[in-house]
Amino acid sequence: MRIVKFAALGILALGMAARADLGTIKAGVAAQGSELSDRSAYRPGVGINGFTAVERTTPNGGGVGGLGLRANYTNYQIEGDEVGKDLNEGGIALLGLIGPNSTYFQPRVGGHIGYTRLESANFMDLGADLMAAYKFTPQFGIQAMVTPTWYLKANDLTKQSDYLPKIGLGVVWSTPGA
């Protein structure tokens, strides 16, 4: 099922790339780390995330805003000798980011809302997204991100799960004119 979500993200990215007149197409992939609140039972998780977004400049040209999709996967290994009890987390979310219109250093702040599955539990995924990219060339650079996330149970939005911040480091690329 996780592969289907990543395949859907790839198809949507290709569809957005085909419509380059919408704005600047950006995409990125990063290794990420995260930690559960029960640190005695599980080691810090490691995984991967990816995003694709369309950015447009604001009418005055001083800022950039965009919408996109973000997908992630994290594996949490259990402490001790219990084989087969690791936790897997995966999700997809709608992402919105804004920031200054700069050439090389591109900070972005925004938020996301989406769906996450942690083992057999489904959650609504809400949180902030803080991202900074440094472009080495007009189309390629490195990115760092911090994503504080709150998981809410789908059947009772008043119950909140563990606070799961994610930290990632990876690469970002864009169409010409970014």
Steps between C-alpha positions, in 0.01 A plus 500: 500500500789737573632451148162607359522830692851572373395405145202739525735778611727431201209508256375829645852643474522403133158653439605828661825500304302470177321825592810717550294812422353472852821635654836365609498126566709396801575152628720360771597184680659469843608252762308561820517413865223496757439384854200354681413621849558147637879516475552195724319268256611624156819639353485828305344440160670546166330540168451705188270779386432667171301795377389664181353849485407782264622847606393839368627845586270739684359795304767739636779249426642504854370160604425152378211273590425147399294187542611144466505145631732343753545127570707333770597162641673426833603173667530482881700200626402348834752497786613156614482160337138494382526424129216615274353762735633807316255784420455641151350840429403640162283783378414758241397862556400820322773757558488881488815715525585870478827691520711780357585506131877452514750350259727276708372465859129412493332469841137382502242469777157343479290209603355169394189289542476139396478133582747281690500134590707386798490119492127417505372840620380777267555864593428848372840668465518873586809710545739773404770480237825695525728458201815672381676435171832627376532495121844420355366545148171653385346151487676298776579539869485350847210525742443463873158463659332474836143372514324508838200268461194417702308181420128505572282189505263502204198392706559746789681822414518599869756224570852586400776245460866547573676811379732381225748759367686402185835642388628451147798583280505447124500650152259726315465578130274724296408605151681801351407839644479390866 
